[in-house]
Amino acid sequence: MVKTTQLGIRIENDLIERIEYLAKNEGIDRNLWIKRALSTFVSDEEDGMADGAIEDYINLRIDEETLLEFTDFDKIPEDIKKARKEKLEEKKNG
C-alpha cells in the first residue's frame, strides 16, 4: 500500500471551478484529477532540473557529482562526457 499524506490547502474558487470542469469532462473525481495534475507537474519539473543539470555539466558549471545528484544516471553517459570535453577544448583554444 502506498503511504500518503493529507494536505490542507486553500484554492481559489475560479481554479476549483476550472478543475471541476476538466475532471467532469474526463469523467473522473476532482481530487483524482488534482493528484494526477500535481504528479505530472512534479515529473515535468524533475525532468527540467535534470536537463538543466546536463547543460550545466556540459558547460562546465557543475561537476560530475552534482550532475549525478540531479539525474538518475549511475554514471555519466559517453555522449555527455564528449560534449563536456569539446566545450573544455573550446574554452582552452579561445
N, C-alpha and C positions, 0 to 999 in steps of 0.2 A: 504494500500500500504506500502511496506517495504521501509524504508529510506535507502539510500545508500550514500557512499562517493566515489568520484572518486580519484584514486591514480595514480600518475605518477611515474612509476618505470622503471628502465633500466634492461633488462635481456639479458644475453649473447646469442649471435646468436645460439650457439650449443644447448643451452637449449630450445630456441624457436623452433628450428627445431625438437627436440625430442617431445616437447609438441604438435606441429602441426601434427606430425606423429601419436601420440596417439589419438589426437582428431579426426583426419580423420578416423582412424580405428574404432572409436566408432560412427562415423557419427554425431559428434557434433561440435559446434563452438569452436575455440581455447579459446576465453575468458570464455565461459561457462566451459570448461574443467579446466582452471586455477582457476575459482571461486570454483568449486567443490573440486579440489585438496587442495586448501587452507582451505576450510571448514573442510574437512576430517582431515587434518593435525592438525588444531586447536583443533578439538574434541579429537583426539588421545592424544595431549599434555595435555589437561584438564583432561582426564581420567588418564593419567600418574601422574599428580600432585595429584589427589585425592587418587590414590593407594599409592603414596609416603607418603601422609599425614596420611593415615590409618596406614601404617607401622611405621611412626614416633610416632604416638599416642600410639600404642601398645608397642613400645619400649621406652616409657616414655620420648621422646624428645620434644613433643609438648603437650599442654593442650587441653581440650575439646573445648574451644572457637576457638582455631586455627584450629582444625580439622573441625569444623562446617563451618568455613570460606572457607576451601578448598574443601568441598564436598557439595552435595545437600541434606545432611541429615538435618531433623528438630531436631532430637535427635540421640544420639549415639546408634546404634544397639546393642542388648544384646550380640551377639557373639563377637563383637569387645571389649565391656566392659570386657567380661570374659577373653579374650586373654590378655588384659592390666593387669587385676588383677593377672592372672597367672604369667605374666612377673614380676610384682611387688613382688609377693611372692618369685619367683626365686631369685631376687636380694637380698631380705631380708635374705633368707636362705643360700646365698652364693653359 
